[in-house]
Amino acid sequence: MRDRGSLSTENFVNTQAFERLKGWLKHSIGESSMPFNVALADLVTPYLVRGENLGANHAPLSAIRVTQFETASAAFGIVIRGRCEFNGKTNLDLAQGGLSLQVSADSLVDEGAPTFDPNRRAEIFDLRETSLDFELLVPRIGSNIIATGVDSINDDDFAPTREVLEVWEPLPDNPTPSDFPSSGFIFDLILNAPTVRPPFFQPAQMTPEGLLVPDDTYQEVSLTLPKLRFRFLHNNGQLNGQGSALQFQLLSAGVAGLDDPGDMRVAEVISMEPPYAFIGRSRDRTLGFAFRKAVLDLSNEVTPPAVIEKFGFGDDWGGLYLPEVRLFIAPEGARDFAFEAGVQDLLIGFGNHRGVSGDFDVALINQGDGVLQLGARFFDSEGNRYDIERIDDQDAVVRVPPQTRMVVDIQGGRAPYDCTVQIDGGEASGPARLFDINLGDSDTQEIDINVVDESFDTPISATLRIRAERLNEQISLPAPSDEYPPAAQPATLTVDAGDQPRIVVVMQNDREVWLTTEPIDPTLRWRVLNSDDPAESVESEATSIYAVQLAPGESKSIQARRPLAEVDDTTEHNFYFYFDEPEGDKPADEAALLGNYGFTDKNVWSTEATGPGRDRQPSGGNPLEVYVATFEELPSGSDLEIQGEASYENDSEKDIYNYLLARRRAVVVQRMIDETYPEKNFNITILPDPDTRENWISDWLLRDSTPQWWRAT
């Protein structure tokens, strides 16, 4: 007899046939809930060499119930995979140093029990949450064990069975795949342990400013233990019929799923979801921490994919990898300052790679001092100042001319401030810090100043009420004259409602009027359009305040012009990213998190990375600082186009992945520009977008696939 090959993890699991079966599986209909109860033992035993009557063992094995499964078959065999949970009531008997499962009349499997509902699990730990992922592979490879047994039978009563086997082409004549009975199979089980939900951990998230705040998208913090992968292996034996023992193996102590081959020396020790949490009761905000997961690698043949992608190490690297660890003190529960210290991508190498590396950072963050102090100053048209007289912390009085300008003074809290003013209980005006006060015919006015700051958690507010009283000026008699000039009236200003910025009067006297804009713009150039004086018709140098000579009864038209910046509209500036970053977690606040990513360390830089790790070419800097001249010269409202890019590594199946990566990079740059130049109000277009996705992918497929994938832009 010729050796047709036996089944083992070496000569079948890694073969092309197995991969083709996997491909079939990926294109199957998909997982679906079970409309009926079926035990795992009842599902898999028919696919073995013969149906086995489990007898008394059937009842305890029925406690492992299939909740969902899917199948795939091809010429090379069949694959069944799915998920199980434990069902029924069982009694564990620890007798004579052994562990046995006893099933009695009152502890049978309850086939009418529903599947486990995660929404009804116990508060901290629920053993019912335990589940099993399974995968059974039965190849179409003839069994040498069965063939040897067939050759040893000489009974005439076996002749009909032998004829059937002859039709199936018995070994060694039948090729692979074979219809001859097989005794080989690979049966993998992954034990999913219950999560632990400590009651003293409260879900949180980190803001772009580096503060810890509650995360309402999570109800609890879950600690996930490593997943264990076991394997039951039975082969087809050797030519002599030997080698039929059932093998049991522990493959890995920390796999991601059924498609993860795993390695006993590489394990995800523990992970936390969400990765940020407060410590204490539900309203405690004084102490918090961050922890994503810990991966231990003691293998010389396998390295975690995240370590390879971020740092470029080979498979011989060994050590401990922690993506993020942080400590927050008074992150939201205390006023004044908060302290945050942490490290990202922490590597602790062992052996030949011993050492420690990571991106360490420490931050002291101003949250606001908890006290807002308000004040006000008044100025008349000639620049005279009038101070308030305080009655108490929230009340004051001031005596002023009929027309003044009030400046609101704010100390404490955390900027920016929202400042509004109400006159005699009327409609609030603002937000602003400068207000025109006109007593008109009234002798007094009640001015209510309301300010709210940007302190985290609970913004701080303060109120100041000022009673403005008319200041009676002393009457001065003019010198005798035959003519009585008309009394000088305050100059009035008429502007178009849509003008931006808006021209306002700073102060005036009987000869001049000083103008400025809200908001103040030092780049404006001024001139008088209808003046008989040639000097006034000439445009001034750039200034924020402009004085106009104005006689009683005279009217003048004033123009304030912002010159266009001389910027080449074809100018391109590169913003370089690290390989395969930023990641796409798709949280609810993804845009804000992407903006925070752009301002962190050297994630976005003006020079390329030197390799797949996190080193960059020298002489670079933050692109917003390197290209500051361009952005400052651009006029407000300029059109900007941001084109996200991603490299092509000769893998066309990653087209959508790279399209989304390129778009995330464009969003990062947009957030960086908007947060750095909010007053510019740039009109930013992000590419690629859904309308241009197909064109972007077509161009992406034509790019050079030379391995320079760290040159990401």
C-alpha positions as CSV (number, residue, x, y, z in Angstrom):
1,M,0.0,0.0,0.0
2,R,1.2,3.5,-0.8
3,D,1.2,6.2,1.9
4,R,-1.7,8.6,1.2
5,G,-0.7,10.9,4.1
6,S,-2.1,11.2,7.6
7,L,-4.0,14.0,9.1
8,S,-2.0,16.4,11.4
9,T,-1.7,20.0,12.2
10,E,1.4,20.1,10.1
11,N,0.3,18.3,6.9
12,F,-3.3,19.5,6.7
13,V,-4.1,22.6,8.7
14,N,-1.6,24.7,6.9
15,T,-2.2,23.3,3.5
16,Q,-3.9,25.1,0.6
17,A,-6.9,22.8,1.0
18,F,-7.6,24.1,4.5
19,E,-7.2,27.7,3.3
20,R,-9.6,27.1,0.5
21,L,-12.1,25.7,3.0
22,K,-11.6,28.8,5.1
23,G,-12.4,30.9,2.0
24,W,-15.6,29.0,1.5
25,L,-16.5,29.6,5.1
26,K,-16.0,33.4,4.7
27,H,-18.4,33.4,1.8
28,S,-21.1,31.4,3.6
29,I,-24.5,32.9,4.6
30,G,-23.3,33.9,8.0
31,E,-24.2,33.2,11.6
32,S,-27.9,33.0,12.6
33,S,-29.7,32.3,15.8
34,M,-30.8,28.8,16.5
35,P,-34.6,28.2,16.1
36,F,-34.3,25.0,18.3
37,N,-32.0,23.5,20.9
38,V,-29.2,21.2,19.8
39,A,-26.3,20.0,21.9
40,L,-22.8,20.4,20.6
41,A,-22.2,16.7,20.9
42,D,-25.2,15.9,18.7
43,L,-24.1,18.4,16.1
44,V,-20.5,17.2,15.6
45,T,-20.6,13.4,16.2
46,P,-22.4,12.6,12.8
47,Y,-19.4,14.0,11.0
48,L,-17.0,11.6,12.6
49,V,-16.3,8.0,11.4
50,R,-19.5,6.6,13.0
51,G,-22.3,7.8,15.3
52,E,-21.3,7.2,18.8
53,N,-23.9,6.3,21.5
54,L,-22.7,8.4,24.4
55,G,-25.0,6.6,26.8
56,A,-25.0,8.1,30.3
57,N,-22.5,10.7,29.2
58,H,-25.0,12.3,26.8
59,A,-26.9,14.2,29.5
60,P,-24.0,16.1,30.9
61,L,-22.6,16.8,27.5
62,S,-26.0,18.2,26.5
63,A,-25.3,21.1,28.9
64,I,-23.1,22.5,26.1
65,R,-25.8,24.0,23.8
66,V,-25.2,25.4,20.3
67,T,-26.6,29.0,20.0
68,Q,-25.5,29.6,16.4
69,F,-23.4,27.9,13.8
70,E,-22.6,27.9,10.1
71,T,-21.1,25.4,7.7
72,A,-19.0,25.4,4.5
73,S,-18.1,22.5,2.3
74,A,-15.9,21.9,-0.7
75,A,-14.3,19.0,-2.5
76,F,-11.7,18.9,0.2
77,G,-14.0,18.5,3.2
78,I,-16.4,20.3,5.5
79,V,-16.0,23.0,8.2
80,I,-18.6,23.7,10.9
81,R,-18.0,26.7,13.3
82,G,-20.2,28.5,15.7
83,R,-20.8,29.4,19.4
84,C,-22.1,27.5,22.4
85,E,-23.2,28.3,25.9
86,F,-23.8,26.2,29.0
87,N,-27.4,25.3,29.7
88,G,-29.2,23.5,32.5
89,K,-28.4,22.7,36.1
90,T,-25.5,20.4,37.0
91,N,-23.8,19.2,40.1
92,L,-20.0,19.1,40.4
93,D,-18.8,16.3,42.6
94,L,-15.2,16.6,43.9
95,A,-14.7,13.0,45.0
96,Q,-11.4,11.2,45.8
97,G,-9.3,13.9,44.3
98,G,-11.1,13.8,41.0
99,L,-13.6,16.0,39.2
100,S,-16.8,14.3,37.9
101,L,-20.1,15.6,36.6
102,Q,-23.1,14.0,38.2
103,V,-26.5,14.4,36.6
104,S,-29.6,13.6,38.6
105,A,-33.3,13.8,38.1
106,D,-33.5,17.3,39.4
107,S,-30.4,18.6,37.5
108,L,-31.3,17.7,33.9
109,V,-30.8,20.0,31.0
110,D,-33.6,22.4,30.6
111,E,-34.2,22.4,26.8
112,G,-36.9,25.1,27.1
113,A,-34.6,27.6,28.7
114,P,-33.9,30.7,26.5
115,T,-30.3,31.6,25.5
116,F,-28.3,33.8,27.8
117,D,-29.4,37.5,27.7
118,P,-26.5,39.8,28.4
119,N,-28.9,42.5,29.5
120,R,-30.0,40.3,32.4
121,R,-26.6,39.3,33.6
122,A,-25.4,39.7,37.2
123,E,-24.0,43.0,38.2
124,I,-20.3,42.2,38.8
125,F,-19.7,38.6,37.5
126,D,-22.0,36.1,35.9
127,L,-20.8,32.6,35.2
128,R,-23.6,32.1,32.7
129,E,-21.8,34.5,30.4
130,T,-19.2,31.8,29.7
131,S,-19.3,30.6,26.1
132,L,-17.4,28.4,23.7
133,D,-16.5,29.1,20.1
134,F,-16.0,25.9,18.2
135,E,-14.7,24.8,14.8
136,L,-14.7,21.3,13.4
137,L,-12.7,20.4,10.3
138,V,-13.4,17.0,8.7
139,P,-11.2,16.5,5.5
140,R,-12.0,14.1,2.7
141,I,-8.9,12.0,3.2
142,G,-9.1,8.2,3.3
143,S,-8.2,6.5,6.6
144,N,-5.3,4.1,6.7
145,I,-6.7,2.8,10.0
146,I,-9.9,1.7,8.3
147,A,-8.1,0.4,5.3
148,T,-5.9,-1.8,7.5
149,G,-9.0,-3.1,9.2
150,V,-10.8,-3.8,5.9
151,D,-7.8,-5.8,4.6
152,S,-7.8,-8.0,7.8
153,I,-11.5,-9.1,7.4
154,N,-12.0,-12.4,5.5
155,D,-15.6,-13.1,6.4
156,D,-17.9,-13.7,3.5
157,D,-20.6,-11.7,5.2
158,F,-18.4,-8.6,4.8
159,A,-18.4,-9.0,1.0
160,P,-21.3,-6.5,0.3
161,T,-19.6,-3.9,2.4
162,R,-16.3,-4.5,0.7
163,E,-18.0,-4.0,-2.7
164,V,-19.3,-0.6,-1.6
165,L,-15.8,0.3,-0.5
166,E,-14.4,-0.9,-3.8
167,V,-16.8,1.6,-5.5
168,W,-15.3,4.3,-3.3
169,E,-11.8,3.3,-4.5
170,P,-10.1,2.0,-1.3
171,L,-6.6,2.9,-0.3
172,P,-4.1,3.2,-1.7
173,D,-5.7,3.6,-5.2
174,N,-8.1,6.5,-4.3
175,P,-6.7,10.1,-4.8
176,T,-7.3,13.0,-2.4
177,P,-10.1,14.1,-2.0
178,S,-11.4,10.6,-1.3
179,D,-14.8,9.1,-0.7
180,F,-13.2,6.3,1.4
181,P,-14.2,6.6,5.1
182,S,-12.0,9.0,7.1
183,S,-11.1,8.9,10.8
184,G,-9.4,12.2,10.9
185,F,-10.7,15.5,12.3
186,I,-9.6,18.7,14.0
187,F,-11.9,20.1,16.6
188,D,-11.0,23.5,18.1
189,L,-12.6,25.1,21.2
190,I,-12.1,28.6,22.4
191,L,-13.2,29.3,26.0
192,N,-14.6,32.8,26.4
193,A,-14.5,33.6,30.1
194,P,-17.0,35.9,31.7
195,T,-16.1,39.6,32.0
196,V,-15.5,41.2,35.3
197,R,-17.3,44.5,36.0
198,P,-15.9,46.2,39.1
199,P,-18.6,48.4,40.7
200,F,-15.9,51.0,41.7
201,F,-14.9,51.6,38.0
202,Q,-17.0,54.2,36.2
203,P,-16.9,54.6,32.4
204,A,-15.0,57.6,31.1
205,Q,-13.4,59.1,28.0
206,M,-10.5,61.6,27.4
207,T,-11.2,65.0,25.9
208,P,-8.9,66.6,23.3
209,E,-7.6,68.8,26.1
210,G,-6.4,65.7,28.0
211,L,-9.1,65.6,30.7
212,L,-11.2,62.7,31.9
213,V,-15.0,63.1,31.6
214,P,-17.9,60.6,31.9
215,D,-18.7,58.4,28.9
216,D,-22.5,58.0,28.7
217,T,-22.2,55.5,25.8
218,Y,-21.1,52.8,28.3
219,Q,-23.0,51.6,31.3
220,E,-20.1,49.8,33.0
221,V,-16.4,49.1,32.7
222,S,-15.6,45.5,31.7
223,L,-12.3,43.6,32.2
224,T,-11.9,40.8,29.7
225,L,-9.7,37.8,30.6
226,P,-7.7,35.9,27.9
227,K,-9.4,33.4,25.7
228,L,-8.0,29.9,25.8
229,R,-7.9,27.8,22.6
230,F,-8.0,23.9,22.9
231,R,-7.7,21.4,20.1
232,F,-8.8,17.7,19.8
233,L,-6.9,16.0,17.0
234,H,-7.4,12.6,15.5
235,N,-5.5,11.5,12.3
236,N,-6.0,8.9,9.7
237,G,-3.1,6.7,10.9
238,Q,-0.1,5.2,9.2
239,L,0.1,2.5,6.6
240,N,0.2,-0.2,9.3
241,G,-3.0,1.2,10.9
242,Q,-1.1,2.7,13.9
243,G,-1.3,6.3,15.2
244,S,-5.0,6.5,16.0
245,A,-4.8,8.0,19.5
246,L,-6.9,11.1,20.2
247,Q,-4.6,14.1,20.9
248,F,-5.5,17.1,23.2
249,Q,-3.6,20.3,22.9
250,L,-3.7,23.8,24.5
251,L,-2.8,26.0,21.5
252,S,-3.0,29.5,23.0
253,A,-3.8,31.4,26.2
254,G,-4.9,34.6,24.4
255,V,-6.4,34.4,21.0
256,A,-8.6,37.0,19.3
257,G,-11.0,34.5,17.6
258,L,-11.2,31.3,15.5
259,D,-9.2,32.9,12.7
260,D,-6.3,33.7,15.0
261,P,-3.8,30.7,14.9
262,G,-2.4,31.8,18.3
263,D,0.7,30.8,20.1
264,M,1.1,29.6,23.7
265,R,3.9,32.1,24.2
266,V,1.9,35.1,23.0
267,A,-1.1,36.1,25.1
268,E,-3.4,39.0,25.6
269,V,-3.3,39.0,29.3
270,I,-6.2,41.3,30.0
271,S,-8.1,44.1,28.3
272,M,-10.5,46.8,29.4
273,E,-13.6,48.4,27.7
274,P,-13.9,51.3,27.6
275,P,-10.1,52.0,28.1
276,Y,-10.8,55.0,30.5
277,A,-12.4,54.9,33.9
278,F,-13.0,56.8,37.1
279,I,-12.2,55.1,40.4
280,G,-14.9,55.4,43.1
281,R,-18.6,55.9,43.2
282,S,-20.7,57.0,40.3
283,R,-20.2,60.7,41.1
284,D,-16.5,60.6,42.1
285,R,-14.3,62.5,39.7
286,T,-11.1,62.9,41.6
287,L,-9.1,59.8,40.5
288,G,-9.1,58.1,37.1
289,F,-6.9,55.9,34.9
290,A,-6.5,54.5,31.4
291,F,-5.7,51.0,30.3
292,R,-6.4,49.3,27.0
293,K,-4.8,45.9,27.2
294,A,-1.6,44.0,28.0
295,V,0.0,41.6,25.5
296,L,2.8,39.3,26.7
297,D,5.1,37.8,24.0
298,L,7.6,35.1,25.0
299,S,7.8,33.6,21.5
300,N,10.8,33.8,19.1
301,E,8.6,32.9,16.1
302,V,5.6,35.2,16.5
303,T,5.2,38.9,17.3
304,P,1.8,40.6,17.9
305,P,0.6,42.3,14.7
306,A,0.3,45.7,16.5
307,V,4.0,45.6,17.5
308,I,5.1,44.7,13.9
309,E,2.9,47.4,12.3
310,K,3.8,50.3,14.7
311,F,7.5,49.5,15.4
312,G,8.7,47.2,12.6
313,F,10.2,44.5,14.9
314,G,10.7,41.0,13.5
315,D,9.1,37.8,14.8
316,D,12.0,37.3,17.3
317,W,10.9,40.2,19.5
318,G,9.8,39.3,23.0
319,G,8.4,41.4,25.8
320,L,5.3,43.1,27.2
321,Y,3.3,45.6,25.1
322,L,0.8,48.0,26.6
323,P,-0.9,50.4,24.0
324,E,-1.9,53.0,26.6
325,V,-1.5,53.5,30.4
326,R,-2.5,56.8,32.1
327,L,-3.2,58.2,35.5
328,F,-5.5,61.2,36.1
329,I,-5.7,63.1,39.4
330,A,-8.6,65.5,39.9
331,P,-9.5,65.1,36.2
332,E,-12.9,66.7,36.7
333,G,-13.9,66.8,40.3
334,A,-11.6,69.5,41.5
335,R,-11.1,73.2,40.4
336,D,-7.9,74.8,39.5
337,F,-5.4,72.4,37.9
338,A,-5.6,68.7,37.0
339,F,-2.7,66.4,36.6
340,E,-2.3,63.7,33.9
341,A,0.6,61.4,33.2
342,G,0.8,58.5,30.8
343,V,2.5,56.6,28.2
344,Q,1.4,55.3,24.8
345,D,2.8,52.3,23.0
346,L,4.8,51.1,26.0
347,L,7.3,48.3,25.1
348,I,9.2,46.4,27.8
349,G,11.6,44.2,25.9
350,F,13.1,40.9,27.2
351,G,16.3,39.1,26.4
352,N,18.1,40.5,23.3
353,H,15.5,43.2,23.0
354,R,15.6,44.3,26.7
355,G,14.8,47.9,27.4
356,V,11.8,50.2,27.7
357,S,10.4,52.5,25.1
358,G,7.2,54.5,24.7
359,D,5.7,58.0,24.2
360,F,5.7,59.4,27.8
361,D,3.8,62.6,28.6
362,V,2.9,64.7,31.6
363,A,0.3,67.5,31.6
364,L,-0.9,70.1,34.1
365,I,-4.3,71.4,32.9
366,N,-6.1,74.5,34.0
367,Q,-9.7,73.7,34.7
368,G,-10.6,77.1,36.1
369,D,-10.1,78.4,39.7
370,G,-13.8,78.2,40.6
371,V,-14.3,82.0,41.2
372,L,-15.4,84.5,38.6
373,Q,-14.8,88.2,39.5
374,L,-16.7,90.8,37.4
375,G,-16.0,94.5,37.0
376,A,-16.8,97.3,34.5
377,R,-15.3,100.5,33.2
378,F,-17.1,103.3,31.3
379,F,-15.6,105.7,28.8
380,D,-17.1,108.8,27.2
381,S,-16.5,110.2,23.8
382,E,-13.4,112.2,24.9
383,G,-11.8,109.1,26.5
384,N,-12.6,110.0,30.1
385,R,-13.0,107.0,32.4
386,Y,-15.7,106.4,35.0
387,D,-15.3,103.6,37.5
388,I,-18.0,101.7,39.4
389,E,-18.6,102.0,43.1
390,R,-19.3,98.6,44.7
391,I,-22.2,98.0,47.0
392,D,-21.4,94.3,47.5
393,D,-20.1,91.4,45.4
394,Q,-23.0,91.5,42.9
395,D,-24.2,95.1,43.0
396,A,-22.5,98.5,42.1
397,V,-23.4,102.0,41.0
398,V,-21.8,104.4,38.5
399,R,-22.4,108.0,37.5
400,V,-21.8,108.5,33.8
401,P,-22.7,110.9,30.9
402,P,-25.7,110.1,28.8
403,Q,-23.6,108.2,26.2
404,T,-20.7,106.0,27.1
405,R,-19.0,102.7,26.2
406,M,-18.8,100.0,28.9
407,V,-15.9,97.5,29.1
408,V,-16.6,94.3,31.0
409,D,-13.6,93.1,33.1
410,I,-13.5,89.3,33.9
411,Q,-11.0,87.5,36.2
412,G,-10.8,83.8,37.2
413,G,-12.7,80.9,35.8
414,R,-11.6,79.4,32.5
415,A,-11.7,81.2,29.2
416,P,-13.4,81.6,26.8
417,Y,-16.3,83.5,28.5
418,D,-19.9,84.0,27.4
419,C,-20.7,87.6,28.4
420,T,-24.2,89.1,27.9
421,V,-25.8,92.3,29.1
422,Q,-29.4,93.2,29.8
423,I,-30.6,96.9,30.1
424,D,-33.6,97.4,32.3
425,G,-34.6,93.8,32.0
426,G,-34.8,93.9,28.2
427,E,-33.4,91.5,25.6
428,A,-29.9,90.3,26.2
429,S,-27.1,91.5,23.9
430,G,-23.8,89.8,23.3
431,P,-21.8,87.8,23.7
432,A,-19.2,90.6,23.8
433,R,-17.0,92.6,26.1
434,L,-17.8,96.1,24.8
435,F,-21.3,97.6,25.0
436,D,-22.7,101.0,24.2
437,I,-24.7,102.5,27.0
438,N,-27.3,105.3,26.2
439,L,-29.3,106.7,29.0
440,G,-31.4,108.7,26.7
441,D,-34.0,110.6,28.6
442,S,-33.7,108.4,31.7
443,D,-31.9,109.4,34.8
444,T,-31.0,105.8,35.7
445,Q,-30.6,102.4,34.1
446,E,-30.2,98.9,35.5
447,I,-27.4,97.1,33.7
448,D,-27.2,93.3,34.4
449,I,-23.9,91.6,33.3
450,N,-24.1,87.8,33.1
451,V,-20.9,85.7,32.4
452,V,-20.5,81.9,32.0
453,D,-17.0,80.4,31.7
454,E,-15.8,77.1,30.1
455,S,-14.9,75.2,33.2
456,F,-15.3,71.4,32.8
457,D,-18.3,69.5,34.2
458,T,-20.2,72.5,35.6
459,P,-19.4,75.9,34.0
460,I,-19.1,78.7,36.5
461,S,-21.4,81.7,36.2
462,A,-21.4,85.1,37.8
463,T,-23.7,88.2,37.7
464,L,-23.0,91.9,38.4
465,R,-25.9,94.5,38.5
466,I,-24.9,98.1,37.9
467,R,-27.2,101.1,38.5
468,A,-26.1,103.7,36.0
469,E,-27.0,107.3,37.1
470,R,-26.9,110.4,34.8
471,L,-24.0,112.6,35.6
472,N,-25.1,116.3,35.7
473,E,-22.5,118.4,34.0
474,Q,-21.7,121.9,35.2
475,I,-23.1,124.6,32.9
476,S,-20.4,126.9,31.4
477,L,-21.4,130.2,29.9
478,P,-19.9,131.1,26.5
479,A,-18.2,134.4,25.8
480,P,-20.4,137.2,24.5
481,S,-20.9,136.9,20.7
482,D,-23.3,138.1,18.1
483,E,-23.7,134.6,16.7
484,Y,-24.9,131.5,18.6
485,P,-23.5,128.4,17.0
486,P,-25.7,125.3,17.0
487,A,-25.2,122.9,19.9
488,A,-22.9,120.1,18.9
489,Q,-24.6,116.7,18.6
490,P,-22.9,113.3,19.0
491,A,-21.9,111.8,15.6
492,T,-24.0,108.9,14.5
493,L,-22.8,105.9,12.4
494,T,-24.8,104.1,9.8
495,V,-23.5,100.7,8.6
496,D,-25.0,97.9,6.5
497,A,-26.4,95.1,8.6
498,G,-24.4,92.4,6.8
499,D,-21.0,94.0,7.0
500,Q,-18.3,91.9,8.6
501,P,-16.4,93.1,10.5
502,R,-18.7,95.8,11.7
503,I,-17.4,99.4,12.0
504,V,-18.1,101.0,15.4
505,V,-17.3,104.3,17.1
506,V,-14.6,104.1,19.8
507,M,-14.8,107.7,21.0
508,Q,-15.5,111.2,19.7
509,N,-15.3,114.9,20.5
510,D,-16.5,118.0,18.7
511,R,-13.7,117.7,16.1
512,E,-12.9,114.0,15.6
513,V,-14.5,110.6,15.6
514,W,-12.4,107.5,16.2
515,L,-13.5,104.3,14.4
516,T,-12.6,100.6,14.9
517,T,-14.2,97.2,14.1
518,E,-15.8,94.3,15.9
519,P,-13.9,92.1,16.0
520,I,-10.7,94.2,15.9
521,D,-8.7,93.7,12.7
522,P,-5.2,95.3,12.6
523,T,-4.9,94.6,8.8
524,L,-7.6,97.0,7.7
525,R,-6.8,100.1,5.5
526,W,-9.0,103.1,5.8
527,R,-10.0,106.1,3.7
528,V,-12.7,108.8,3.3
529,L,-14.7,108.3,0.1
530,N,-16.3,111.8,-0.2
531,S,-13.8,114.1,1.3
532,D,-12.6,117.4,-0.3
533,D,-9.3,116.9,1.5
534,P,-6.9,114.9,-0.8
535,A,-5.1,113.6,2.2
536,E,-8.2,111.9,3.5
537,S,-8.9,110.3,0.2
538,V,-5.5,108.4,0.3
539,E,-5.8,104.9,1.9
540,S,-4.1,104.7,5.3
541,E,-1.5,102.2,6.4
542,A,-2.9,99.0,8.1
543,T,-4.3,100.0,11.5
544,S,-7.1,98.9,13.8
545,I,-8.3,102.5,14.8
546,Y,-8.9,105.4,12.4
547,A,-9.5,109.0,13.2
548,V,-11.9,111.1,11.0
549,Q,-12.1,114.9,11.1
550,L,-15.8,115.7,11.3
551,A,-17.3,119.2,11.8
552,P,-20.8,119.8,13.2
553,G,-23.5,119.0,10.6
554,E,-20.9,117.3,8.3
555,S,-21.3,113.7,6.9
556,K,-18.6,111.5,5.5
557,S,-18.5,108.0,4.0
558,I,-15.7,105.8,5.3
559,Q,-14.3,102.6,3.7
560,A,-12.3,100.0,5.7
561,R,-10.7,97.4,3.4
562,R,-8.9,94.2,4.1
563,P,-6.2,93.7,1.4
564,L,-6.1,90.4,-0.3
565,A,-3.1,88.2,0.6
566,E,-0.7,87.4,-2.2
567,V,-0.9,83.6,-1.9
568,D,-0.4,81.3,-4.8
569,D,-3.6,79.3,-5.0
570,T,-1.7,76.2,-6.2
571,T,0.5,76.1,-3.2
572,E,0.7,72.6,-1.7
573,H,1.9,71.7,1.8
574,N,2.4,68.1,3.1
575,F,1.2,66.8,6.4
576,Y,2.9,63.4,7.1
577,F,1.5,60.7,9.2
578,Y,2.8,57.4,10.7
579,F,2.1,54.2,8.9
580,D,-1.5,53.0,9.1
581,E,-2.6,55.8,11.4
582,P,-4.9,57.2,12.6
583,E,-6.9,54.1,13.5
584,G,-10.6,54.0,12.7
585,D,-12.5,53.1,15.9
586,K,-15.7,54.9,14.7
587,P,-16.7,56.3,18.2
588,A,-19.5,58.8,18.4
589,D,-17.0,61.7,18.8
590,E,-14.5,60.4,16.2
591,A,-13.9,63.9,14.7
592,A,-12.9,65.3,18.1
593,L,-10.6,62.3,18.8
594,L,-9.0,62.7,15.4
595,G,-8.3,66.3,16.1
596,N,-6.7,65.3,19.4
597,Y,-4.6,62.8,17.6
598,G,-3.3,65.5,15.3
599,F,-1.9,67.6,18.1
600,T,-0.4,64.7,20.0
601,D,3.4,64.2,19.9
602,K,4.7,63.9,16.3
603,N,1.6,62.1,14.9
604,V,1.4,64.8,12.2
605,W,4.7,66.3,11.0
606,S,6.3,68.2,8.2
607,T,8.8,65.5,7.4
608,E,8.4,61.8,6.5
609,A,9.0,58.9,8.8
610,T,12.3,57.1,8.3
611,G,10.8,53.7,8.4
612,P,7.7,51.7,9.6
613,G,8.5,52.7,13.2
614,R,8.0,56.1,14.9
615,D,11.2,57.9,13.9
616,R,11.1,60.8,11.5
617,Q,13.6,62.7,9.3
618,P,15.3,65.6,11.1
619,S,14.5,69.3,10.9
620,G,10.8,68.8,10.8
621,G,8.1,70.3,13.0
622,N,4.3,70.8,13.5
623,P,3.0,71.7,10.0
624,L,0.9,74.5,11.4
625,E,4.0,76.1,12.7
626,V,6.2,75.3,9.7
627,Y,3.6,76.8,7.3
628,V,2.4,79.6,9.6
629,A,3.2,82.3,7.1
630,T,0.8,80.8,4.5
631,F,-2.1,80.4,6.9
632,E,-1.7,83.9,8.3
633,E,-1.6,85.5,4.9
634,L,-4.7,83.8,3.7
635,P,-7.8,86.0,3.9
636,S,-10.8,84.9,6.0
637,G,-13.1,82.6,4.2
638,S,-10.5,81.3,1.8
639,D,-11.1,78.0,0.0
640,L,-8.8,75.2,1.1
641,E,-8.7,71.7,-0.3
642,I,-7.4,68.8,1.8
643,Q,-6.5,65.7,-0.1
644,G,-6.0,62.6,2.1
645,E,-3.5,60.0,0.8
646,A,-2.6,56.4,1.5
647,S,0.1,54.2,-0.1
648,Y,-0.6,51.1,-2.2
649,E,1.1,47.9,-1.1
650,N,0.0,45.7,-4.1
651,D,-3.1,44.5,-2.3
652,S,-6.2,45.6,-4.2
653,E,-8.6,44.1,-1.6
654,K,-7.6,46.9,0.8
655,D,-9.1,49.6,-1.4
656,I,-12.0,50.5,1.0
657,Y,-9.7,50.3,4.0
658,N,-7.2,52.7,2.5
659,Y,-9.9,55.1,1.2
660,L,-11.2,55.3,4.8
661,L,-7.7,55.8,6.1
662,A,-7.0,58.6,3.6
663,R,-10.3,60.3,4.6
664,R,-9.5,60.1,8.4
665,R,-6.1,61.8,7.7
666,A,-7.9,64.6,5.8
667,V,-10.3,65.0,8.8
668,V,-7.3,65.3,11.2
669,V,-5.8,68.1,9.1
670,Q,-9.2,69.9,8.9
671,R,-9.6,69.7,12.7
672,M,-6.1,71.0,13.3
673,I,-6.6,74.0,10.9
674,D,-10.1,74.9,12.3
675,E,-8.9,74.8,15.9
676,T,-5.7,76.8,15.2
677,Y,-7.4,79.5,13.1
678,P,-11.1,79.7,14.2
679,E,-11.3,83.4,13.3
680,K,-10.4,82.7,9.7
681,N,-13.6,80.7,8.9
682,F,-11.8,78.8,6.1
683,N,-14.1,77.0,3.6
684,I,-12.4,73.6,3.7
685,T,-13.2,70.7,1.3
686,I,-12.1,67.2,2.3
687,L,-11.1,64.7,-0.3
688,P,-11.7,61.8,-0.9
689,D,-15.4,61.9,-0.1
690,P,-18.2,59.4,-1.0
691,D,-18.8,61.2,-4.3
692,T,-15.1,60.8,-5.4
693,R,-14.4,57.5,-3.7
694,E,-14.4,55.4,-6.9
695,N,-12.1,57.9,-8.8
696,W,-9.7,57.9,-5.8
697,I,-9.6,54.1,-5.6
698,S,-8.9,54.0,-9.4
699,D,-5.9,56.4,-9.0
700,W,-4.7,54.5,-5.9
701,L,-4.5,51.2,-7.8
702,L,-2.1,52.9,-10.3
703,R,0.4,54.0,-7.7
704,D,3.9,52.6,-7.3
705,S,3.8,49.5,-5.0
706,T,7.4,49.8,-3.9
707,P,7.6,49.1,-0.1
708,Q,7.7,52.7,1.1
709,W,4.5,52.5,3.0
710,W,5.7,54.5,5.9
711,R,5.9,57.6,3.6
712,A,2.2,58.3,4.5
713,T,0.6,61.7,3.8
